[in-house]
Amino acid sequence: MRTDDDSWDITESVGATAIGVAAIRAYETSREDALFHDPYAAKLVAAVGSEGWNAMMSGALSRRSISDGDYQAWSMGNVLVARTVYFDEYFAAAVRAGIRQIVILAAGLDARAYRLEWPSDTRIFELDQPKVLAFKARALADGEPAADRREVPVDLRQDWPKALLDKGFEPDQPTAWLAEGLLRYLPGHAQTQLLEHVVELSAPGSRMAINLGTGSGDPADEFRERRRKVMADAGLKLDLEDLFYPWEGREDPRSWFAMHRWLVTEGDPVALLEDRGRAVPEAVRAGMTQHILMTATKPRGDDTL
Ligand SMILES: C[S@@+](CC[C@H](N)C(=O)[O-])C[C@H]1O[C@@H](n2cnc3c(N)ncnc32)[C@H](O)[C@@H]1O
């Protein structure tokens, strides 16, 4: 049961979802036809020290699951791979456009500060719950970030802009923001407040990338139950839908940013995988296409809408 001021460590509640994402990145990295390489993902999952997560990392997404008809789990796995590629390319484009200030909201076990190529004058702020960031710092203690990485331990339902400014964020510089795997863990009003803060803190030329599952893709009870069982068999207690806040009553960020006169473009997770030679099973397409992948750009003075 979520509350307005709940908090968590990496293995608890919403914190554990960050391990799930890292486990999928580790699995994708291990494939011969991997669409990205995240060498830190397996290390981060291993640092949790849970047999269950190690088992999930190597086996949960095997093709066996799809023949069991467990398509929701696969839909999510496919979306996770697609969104990683999409956001990696988003940051590469932002850097090419001259942006040097990066803010990763709800960074979790995202290792982009370590694994992507950044110009040396790039500053990357990572925001998440204090215990989640502390775990990551311990697990990657011998890693070397490829940019000036700054941790901002904070709750994103609280006054995070102050915490960000205190760490040296410069609101007059264009920023590339990311909210990956975050918004459904916030109540609708907290999502709106977060987006408003992003707009307030964004100089012209800033960008925001988001993914968000819409309500229509929430799994039916039988799949939810099966997924719960797969997780429980691995000794893991994690039910995403218990941690999500509803889609209903929430702003659609596509129209929200358009209303704020930002330029909105959308990614298509199915096409993204297929364009890179990854077959997308028929059974997972519906679950994937309900998933929003988007980028919004705040026009510079000379841009036209
Ligand atoms: C599904 S994980 C995604 C992590 C990362 N963005 C990625 O894609 O690898 C969700 C993350 O959101 C963070 N999170 C959710 N709600 C938060 C809040 N209110 N304040 C700070 N962090 C939050 C969790 O701690 C967790 O790390």
The ligand as an ORCA input file, in Angstrom:
! r2SCAN-3c Opt
* xyz 0 1
  C      11.394      1.428    -12.381
  S      12.691      2.219    -11.495
  C      13.452      3.116    -12.832
  C      14.870      3.509    -12.550
  C      15.625      4.125    -13.717
  N      15.005      5.335    -14.180
  C      15.746      3.137    -14.845
  O      14.949      3.190    -15.792
  O      16.624      2.274    -14.759
  C      11.802      3.471    -10.594
  C      12.719      4.406     -9.824
  O      11.942      5.529     -9.429
  C      12.356      5.943     -8.157
  N      11.265      6.732     -7.577
  C       9.934      6.489     -7.688
  N       9.238      7.407     -6.995
  C      10.152      8.256     -6.441
  C      10.052      9.384     -5.595
  N       8.875      9.825     -5.151
  N      11.190     10.007     -5.218
  C      12.405      9.557     -5.638
  N      12.557      8.480     -6.441
  C      11.448      7.828     -6.832
  C      12.606      4.615     -7.436
  O      13.382      4.757     -6.276
  C      13.284      3.806     -8.534
  O      14.678      3.966     -8.514
*
